[in-house]
Amino acid sequence: MLSNLQNRFFPMPRFLSMPSFGLDISDESIKFIELVTARNGIKVNKYGEKKIEPGIIESGKIKDLVKLGEILTELKRDEGIKSVRVSLPEEQVYLFRLRLEKINLTNIRESIELSLEDHIPIPAEEVIFDYEILEEDNKYLDLEVTAITKSIIESYLSVFQNASISAQSFELEAQAIIRSVLKKGDLGTYMIVDFGQRRTGISIVSRGIVTFTSTLDLGGATLTDMVKKNFKISFEEAEKMKREYGLQRNNVNKELFLVLLNGVSILRDEISKHFMYWHTHKEEDGKEMPSIRKIILCGGDSNLIGLSEYFSVSMKTKVEIADVWVNILDKEKFIPEMNFDTSLSFATALGLALGGFYHD
């Protein structure tokens, strides 16, 4: 049975004295990070990344359990992993709001189950779901419901069991990211943009709960491919060129700027669409949605030179690059264990590992 904590599946008791291991699984790689208690709070004990061959995982679905199991077994052997907190692919998770009348309401879970097929394209008997109470008054309960196909959960569980690794919890990527980029206790409304290698996750968090997620098949590698094709150079040369100049607009960089702008503008349009929808859509009771305070960028390509400034100017809103250490250490007193660029790509893994040190 699921806990009633938003977006956490099959949680087990935690032990604060134990290390906490976060495992961020995507179609292309597994990023892992271990956090441990230290004299000054929490510190990174180890971290790294293992590449996944194309076809093993597609859009978050495990296509080859044996090969993924071999990768996890190798990770266990090399890194000493015994138990982990794992991310769930947002492409396979459904989020929706549900309002229930309190009159004659005897069982919340049963009432949600009866409403599932009105909100998601999966038969109720094939779904595992969880919920969080957003608001309530004398007449209504407003809920945020998270649902995922049982087969997805079962495939992830089986691959960890076969690798003899205990999966302590499964959690939505966006909820894990919140734990690493928002100060604990911050109940404001924010848009989080996770600009990764091959895809971008867009989510909105309000009152500490993920209320919206969307995935776009465009990432940093997409931009690199565009540069590669335009200048007829290798992927490695294109990546170096992208990193070195980014969205700087000058005479030397004019052609590169225009190439990158073509890709970045697609992402900007998608972000703007969801940003505008949020501010023009109303809640069930007719109230305005709380305004998004700012857009926070994370992911391996979020620090592309000029990207946050471009989004900020073109969308006329505050945009900033995430600080993934906000709940781990004071950067004025301590130097993080990994460089800034690397840390942005480990936002999900860090958030997962932080789940071992406090509850949301």
N, C-alpha and C positions, 0 to 999 in steps of 0.2 A: 504494500500500500504506500502511496506517496505521502510525504510530509505535507503540511499546509503552508510551507514556505515557498514563495514564488520561484518557479523555474528550477527547483532542485529535485532530483529524482533518486529514490532509494538511498537516502542519507543514512549514515551510521554514526554512532557516538564518536566525538572527537576527543583527543587528549592533548591539552595545550603544551605539555612537555615534549611531545613527539614532533619530529619534522613534518612539514606539510609539502606534498608534491603536487604541482599543477601540471596537467598534460593537455595542451591545446592541439587538437587533431584537425587538420584540414585535408583537402584533396592532394596537396603537394608536399606536406611535411608534418612532422610531429615536433612541437616545441615543448621543452620540459624545463621546469625550474623547481628547485627545492628551497624553501624558506625554513629557517630554524630560529629558535629563541637565542638571543645574545644578551650580553650585559647591558647594551644600550637599546634593547628592544628586539627588532626582527632583522635578520640579515640573510642575504642570498648565500647558500652553501654551494650550490652547483646549478648550472644551466647549460642548455645546448639545443641542438636541432638535428633531426634526422630526416633526410629527404624520402619521399614516398614516390615510387614509380607511377607513371600515369596508368589509370585503369584499376588500381587497387581500391580507391575510394572515388566516387563520382557524385558531386553535389551532396556530399555528406553521407551517401549510402555506401556501405561496405560491399564491394563487389567480389573481393577475394579475401575471405576470412583467414585462409592459411598463410598467405604472404604477409598480411597485416600482423597476424599472430607471431610470425617469425621476427618481424621488426620489433615488436613489443618484448619478445623473449630476449632478443639481443640487447635491448635497452635495460631490461632487468639485470642481465649479466654484467653489462658494462657500468651501469650507474647505481646498481644496488636498490632498484625500485621494488618496494613491497606493496605499497598501497598508494592510490592516486585519486585526485579529483579531476574529472574529465569534462571537457566542453562538448556540448551537443551542437550539431550543425543547424544554423538558423534556417537554412532552406527547408528543413524537414519539420520545423516546429511551427505550430499555429498559435497566434495570440488573438484573443477577442474579448471585448467587454460584454458583460451580461447583467441585466437588471432583473432581479427577482422580487416579486411581491411577497411581503412577509405573511400576509393573510393565508392561512392553510399551509404555510411552509413548514414541513416537518423534517426534511432531510435535504441539506444543500447539495450534497454530491449527487443524489438521485435526481434533483431538479436540473442540475447542470447536464447530467447524462441525457435527460430527455430533450435538451436543447442543442446538443452537440451537432447533430446533422443539419441544423438550421444555419450553422456557422462555418462548418468545415466539410470538405468533400470526402469524408471517410466514414464508414459505418461505425456507430458508437461502440460496438463490441470489439472493434479492432484498435481502439484508442486508449491510451493512458493519459490522464489529465490531472492537473493540479489547479488550485485557485488561490487568490488573495482577495480579501475584502478591502475595497478601496474606500467606500463610504457607506454609511447606513443612517436611516432615520426611522421614524415610526412606521412608515409604509413600505420602504424598499431597502434592498441590499444591492449595492453596486459592486460587481466582482470583475477581476481580471483573470481570465482563464487561459491556461497554457495546455496545449494538447500535442501529443506526438503518437505516431503509429507504434503499436506494440512491437512489430517486427524490427523496427529501427533500434529500439532499446534492447531487445533480445539479442540482436546481432552484436551490438557493442558489448553487452554483458558476456556473451559467449566467448568473444575473442580475448577478453581480459581473463576470464576463467581458464581458458586453454593455455594462456601464458603464465598462469599462476600468479597473477597480480590482482590484488583486491581493489575494486572500484568503490571508493567511499561515497562518491556522489557523481551524478551527471547533472550538468548545469548549462543553461543557455549562454552562449558566448557573450551576448550583450550584458547579461546580468553580472558575469565575471568581470568584464571590462569596467563596469560602473564601480566595482569595489576597488579597482586599482587607480582610476582617474578622478573620482570624486571624493572629497574629504568625507570621512565617516560622519554620518549624521546630517549631511547636506540633503535637504528634501526639495530642492529647487527643480525646475524643469529645464532639461538640456537635450540637445541633439548630439549624439555621438557618431562620428564618421570614422570607421575602421578601414583605412585605405591600405589594403594588403597587396600581395604580389599579383594574384589573378582575379580577385574580386573585392568588392567594397561592401561592407555591412553598414547600413544606416539604421540607427535606432533612436527612439525618444524615451527618456526616463523622466518620470514625474513622481515626487514623493518617495523616491527610492525604488520605484517599481518600473520595469520595462513595459511600456504600453504600446509600443509599435516597433516592428523590425521589417527591414527590406534588404534584399541582397541584389547587387548589380554585378554582372559579369564584366567588370572593368577594374583593372588594378595597375600597379606600377609597371608590371611586365608588358601590359598592353601599350603603355606609353613608349616603353623601350623598343617594342616591336615596330611602332610607327616611326621612331627615329632611325632604326636599323634600315627599314624599307626606303625611307626618304633619302638617306645619305649613302645607301648601299655599302654599309659597314657591318662588322660582326655584332652580335648581341652584346658581347662584353664591351666593345668600343662604344656602342650606343648607350649602354648603361652608365659608363664612365662619363660620357658627354652630358647625359641627362642630370647626373648627380652634380657635376661640376658647374653647370650653368643654370639649370632649372628654368624658371619663368622670368629670368632677367631680360628686360627688353632693351637692347642696345644694337648698334650697327653690326657688331661682331656676332651677336647672338640672334639676330632678327629671324633667320630662317628656322632655327631650332625653336624659338619662342612660338612661332606660328604653328609648327608641327605639334608641339606639346599642348598648345591652346586648343587645338581641335579635339583632343582626347579629354582634357580637363574640363572643357565647356560642357561635354556630355554629362560628366559627373556633377558639375555645378547645376545643370538643369534638373537632374534627378533629385538632388538635395533640395533645390528650390521648390520643386513640386510638392514634396512631403512637408517642407517647412510651411508653405502657403496653405496646404490642406489642413494642417494642424490648427493654424490660426483662424481658419474660416469655418471649421467644423465645431459643432457644439456637443456637449455631453448629453447623456440620456435625459437629464432633467432640464435641459435647455440652457444651462450655464455655459459661459465662454470657457474654452480651454485656457489653462494658465499659459502665459507667454513664455516662449523659449528664451532663456536668459542669454545663452551663447551656444555656439557650435564648438565642440571639442574634437580635434583630430588626433587619431592614433593610428597604429599600423606602420609597417616598414617603410612605406613611401609617403607618409604624412608630412615629413619634414623636407619635402622637395622645395628648393629655394623659390620663394615667392608664392607658394600655394595658398597658405593661410591668408596672405594679404589679398590675393586675387579673389578668394571666396568672400572675404570681408567687404571689399569695395563693391564687388558685383552684386552681392546680396544685401548690402547695407545693414549688416549685423555683426556682432562681435564674434570673431573666430580666433581660437588659440590652439596651440599644440599642447597635448596632454603632458602632465607631470605624473608619471606612473609610480613615483616614490612618495606621493602625498600621504599615504597611510603607512609608510614603512620607515622612512628616515627623514631627518632634517638636513637638507642638502647644504645648508650654511655651515653645518658642523661636521658632516660626514660625506665622504665621496662615495657615490654608488658603485656597486661591484661590476657594472657593465656600462659601456659608453651610451650616450644619449640616443644615437641612432638605433642601436641594437635594442635598447629598452622599449622603444615605441612598438617594436614588433612582438614584444613579449607581454603586452598589456593583458591579453586574455590569460596567459599562463600565470602571470603574477596575481591576477584577481582570483583565479582558481585556488592557488596556493594560500592566499590570504584567508580563504574560507575556513582554513584550519585554525585560525587564530581569533575569529569572531563571527558571530551570526549577524545577518542583515536585520 
